[in-house]
Amino acid sequence: MTETTDGRDAREAERANRTFWDADADAYQAQHAEQFEREACAWGVWGIPESQLGVLGPTRDLDVLELGCGSAQWAVGLALAGARVVGLDLSVGQLRHARARVERARVRVPLVLASATATPFTSESFDLVFCDHGAMSFCDPAHTVPEVARLLRPGGRLVFNCTTRLLYWTYDAERDRQGRKLVAGAFDRRRWCFEEGTIDFAVSDGEWLRRFAANGLVALDLVELRAPKGATTTFTEFAPYELARDWPLEQIWVVEKPAATASR
């Protein structure tokens, strides 16, 4: 795993990620099907239920966009609970699984193939935009945050879970595993490339806050996730359970577009 330093722009990163997810969608969904079926609306690799965290707030009768929906287990779960949900993803392979899930659930969830940095929706279309390791992790925040700000209605929220930079700082590339020693610098990297994998964006909390402020958004909360006692996960390559018990490797941002903010 190395930082990308060759000057590829955000569009090139998205193309690389689309290629990866199209090729890996079937294997990914098969590997994690058991966890996805445990509870539709659960956060992160340890599957912490939204019913426990409550970070989305009430969603019934809201217009909701899942920004990087994968197989749409979240979107279907929220739709069954009374939200009007749209699922967006850049991967045809992932949306194929999403379509199958929506059909099985017999619920209305429109699915859209598009980039999260340039969506086809009109301004102020949604009350809530969210994702769980979706587009806010695999697209450059310099482009996704302005687009979300455009899509949100005044008073609307952006809620998303992403990997903390600690996971990248402690990855031992030589041993191909997570460790407890810092092996990467804190200031030079915001984009990471996995060999034959995805290009991930993992930026500082300071950068997130500046992106929010520059686009008229206000951070309300930052929830650091901890693996619950005795938890198991199908994402066994992510990090050891003991490390996820001791350190926050995932975090959820809760962000609002104030009601007084004008359309952008």
Disulfide bonds with the S-S distance in Angstrom:
none
